[in-house]
């Protein structure tokens, strides 16, 4: 079984840096790998379109450069998608829209082996991560145990159960979701509202106290210092579609002005 690059970094107590992609084109993953700067690529399947074949191809491209892989998935049908993504080779699953400690326990079970020792629901199957073998070996179970479970903390009900969520065995990283949280408290889009900001502060502090890694999404490196000073060491920066849009907007405006002069 292949080593899990994200797991290895967490076990060594090292920081991690990732970035988001919507595209399923493997060349984008390879281009990222050629920079030599990122620890993993996160495919935000929650927002994009894909087939199960794309999962395999994204993981193949990442493995060429020893890039880790994370997938962010919708709440609906999340057990099926999580298990197929893990089978394709994804090292980590980011579960969105978690609302309770019970939801959290389900998320962990989805990526753990269906055995008395681990209490999961992932059974034996012929999958890529098992080198196309039928699976079910001790190595197969160990690979499932090493999948990194990450949760979006983005609902008021989840914040209300934060301490219970952090106590669930197998939860290793939490990502604050200001946009969803603002909507869940009736303040849609008000990411800077004091209630939203206080929620983020509480999540980060509670994670650090509980030994769970807080992760922060940034649009640029400029915003990292505040979180670094708080003790955050895990970041995901930028999204392919946003990067393209910003470049097209800024450069297009400049050239359009020159054409119209």
C-alpha positions in Angstrom: 0.0 0.0 0.0 1.2 3.5 -0.8 2.2 5.8 2.1 -0.2 8.6 3.0 1.7 11.9 2.6 -0.7 13.9 4.7 -0.7 11.4 7.4 3.1 11.3 7.5 3.3 15.1 7.9 0.7 15.1 10.7 2.5 12.3 12.5 5.7 14.2 12.3 4.1 17.3 13.7 4.9 19.3 10.5 2.7 22.0 9.0 0.8 21.4 5.7 0.0 23.5 2.7 -2.6 22.7 0.1 -4.6 24.4 -2.6 -8.0 23.8 -4.2 -9.0 22.7 -7.7 -12.4 22.5 -9.4 -11.0 21.1 -12.6 -10.6 17.4 -13.2 -7.8 17.8 -15.8 -4.8 15.9 -14.4 -2.3 18.3 -16.0 -3.4 20.9 -13.5 -2.4 18.6 -10.7 0.9 17.9 -12.4 1.6 21.6 -12.8 1.0 22.0 -9.1 3.3 19.1 -8.4 6.1 20.7 -10.5 6.2 23.7 -8.2 7.5 21.5 -5.4 5.8 23.8 -2.8 2.6 22.1 -1.9 1.9 19.1 0.3 -1.5 18.2 -1.1 -4.1 19.1 -3.6 -7.8 19.4 -2.6 -10.4 18.5 -5.2 -13.5 20.4 -4.1 -16.0 17.9 -5.5 -18.8 19.7 -3.6 -18.6 22.5 -6.1 -17.6 20.9 -9.3 -18.7 18.2 -11.7 -16.9 14.8 -12.0 -17.1 11.2 -12.8 -15.6 8.3 -10.8 -13.0 8.0 -13.5 -11.8 11.5 -12.6 -11.0 10.4 -9.0 -8.6 7.8 -10.3 -6.9 10.3 -12.7 -6.5 13.0 -10.1 -4.8 10.6 -7.7 -2.6 9.1 -10.4 -1.3 12.6 -11.3 -0.7 13.5 -7.7 1.2 10.3 -7.0 3.7 11.2 -9.7 4.9 14.1 -7.6 4.3 12.6 -4.1 1.5 15.1 -3.6 -1.1 14.2 -1.0 -4.8 14.3 -2.0 -7.9 15.6 -0.2 -11.5 15.6 -1.5 -14.2 17.9 -0.2 -17.6 16.2 -0.6 -21.3 17.1 -0.4 -23.3 15.9 2.7 -25.8 14.1 0.5 -24.6 10.6 -0.4 -21.3 11.3 1.4 -20.7 7.7 2.4 -20.7 6.4 -1.1 -18.5 9.3 -2.5 -16.1 9.1 0.4 -15.5 5.4 0.0 -15.1 5.6 -3.8 -12.7 8.5 -3.4 -10.6 6.6 -0.8 -10.6 3.6 -3.2 -9.2 5.8 -5.9 -6.3 6.9 -3.7 -7.4 10.0 -1.9 -5.5 10.4 1.4 -8.0 12.6 3.2 -11.7 13.3 3.1 -13.1 16.7 4.0 -16.8 16.3 5.1 -19.0 19.4 4.6 -22.1 20.4 6.5 -21.5 18.3 9.6 -24.1 19.4 12.2 -23.5 17.2 15.2 -21.2 14.8 17.1 -23.4 12.0 15.7 -22.8 13.2 12.2 -19.1 13.3 13.0 -19.0 9.7 14.2 -20.7 8.6 10.9 -18.0 10.4 8.9 -15.2 8.6 10.7 -17.0 5.3 10.2 -17.3 5.8 6.5 -13.6 5.7 5.9 -12.6 3.1 8.5 -12.6 -0.7 7.9 -15.6 -2.7 8.6 -14.0 -4.7 11.4 -14.6 -5.0 15.2 -11.3 -3.2 15.9 -12.2 -0.1 13.9 -16.0 -0.1 13.8 -16.2 1.3 10.3 -18.4 0.6 7.2 -15.7 0.3 4.6 -15.7 -3.3 3.4 -13.6 -5.4 1.0 -13.5 -4.2 -2.6 -11.2 -4.2 -5.6 -9.9 -0.6 -5.6 -7.0 1.4 -6.9 -5.5 2.1 -3.4 -5.2 -1.6 -2.9 -3.2 -1.9 -6.1 -6.3 -3.3 -7.8 -6.3 -6.2 -5.5 -9.5 -7.5 -3.8 -8.5 -6.0 -0.5 -9.3 -7.1 3.0 -5.7 -7.7 4.2 -4.1 -6.2 7.3 -2.4 -3.6 5.0 -5.8 -2.7 3.6 -7.2 -2.1 7.0 -4.1 -0.1 8.0 -4.4 2.1 4.9 -8.0 2.9 5.9 -7.0 3.7 9.4 -4.6 6.3 8.0 -7.1 8.2 6.0 -7.2 11.7 7.4 -10.7 12.9 8.5 -11.3 16.6 8.2 -14.6 18.3 9.0 -16.1 21.7 7.9 -17.2 23.4 11.1 -19.8 25.7 9.5 -23.1 25.2 11.1 -24.5 26.7 14.3 -25.6 23.3 15.6 -22.1 22.0 15.1 -20.5 24.9 17.0 -23.0 24.2 19.8 -21.6 20.7 20.0 -18.0 21.6 19.3 -16.5 20.0 22.4 -18.3 16.7 21.7 -17.2 16.8 18.1 -13.6 17.3 19.1 -13.9 14.3 21.4 -14.8 11.9 18.6 -12.0 9.5 18.0 -10.6 9.9 14.5 -11.3 13.6 14.0 -7.9 15.2 13.2 -8.6 18.5 11.5 -11.3 21.1 11.5 -11.8 23.8 8.9 -13.8 26.8 9.8 -16.5 27.8 7.3 -17.5 31.4 7.7 -19.8 31.6 4.8 -22.1 28.7 5.7 -21.9 29.7 9.4 -23.0 33.2 8.7 -26.0 31.9 6.8 -26.9 29.4 9.5 -27.2 32.2 12.1 -29.2 34.4 9.8 -26.4 36.8 8.8 -25.7 35.5 5.3 -22.5 36.9 3.7 -21.5 38.8 6.9 -18.2 37.0 7.3 -16.8 39.9 9.5 -19.8 40.0 11.8 -18.7 39.7 15.5 -20.7 36.5 16.0 -19.0 34.9 13.0 -15.5 36.1 14.0 -16.1 34.8 17.6 -17.1 31.4 16.2 -13.8 31.2 14.3 -11.8 32.2 17.3 -13.6 29.6 19.5 -13.0 26.8 17.0 -9.3 27.5 16.6 -8.7 27.8 20.4 -10.8 24.7 21.1 -9.0 22.7 18.4 -5.6 23.6 19.8 -6.6 22.7 23.3 -8.0 19.3 22.2 -5.0 18.4 20.0 -7.0 18.6 16.8 -5.5 20.6 13.9 -7.3 23.8 12.9 -7.0 24.5 9.2 -7.6 27.9 7.5 -8.4 28.7 3.9 -6.8 31.8 2.5 -7.0 33.7 -0.8 -3.4 34.9 -0.5 -0.4 34.5 1.8 -0.9 38.0 3.1 -3.6 36.8 5.5 -1.5 34.1 7.2 0.2 36.0 10.0 -2.8 36.5 12.2 -3.5 32.7 12.2 0.2 31.8 12.6 0.3 34.0 15.7 -2.7 32.0 17.0 -0.9 28.7 16.5 -2.5 27.5 13.2 0.0 25.5 11.1 -2.3 24.1 8.4 -3.5 26.2 5.4 -5.1 25.8 2.0 -4.6 28.7 -0.3 -6.3 29.7 -3.5 -8.7 28.0 -5.9 -8.1 27.4 -9.6 -11.3 29.0 -10.9 -10.9 32.1 -8.7 -7.2 32.5 -9.8 -8.2 32.3 -13.4 -11.1 34.7 -13.0 -9.0 37.3 -11.2 -6.2 37.2 -13.8 -8.7 37.4 -16.7 -10.5 40.3 -15.0 -7.4 42.4 -14.1 -5.4 41.8 -17.3 -8.5 42.0 -19.5 -9.4 45.4 -18.1 -5.9 46.7 -18.7 -5.8 45.6 -22.2 -9.3 46.7 -23.0 -8.5 50.2 -21.7 -5.4 50.3 -24.0 -7.5 49.2 -27.0 -10.1 51.9 -26.4 -7.6 54.8 -26.0 
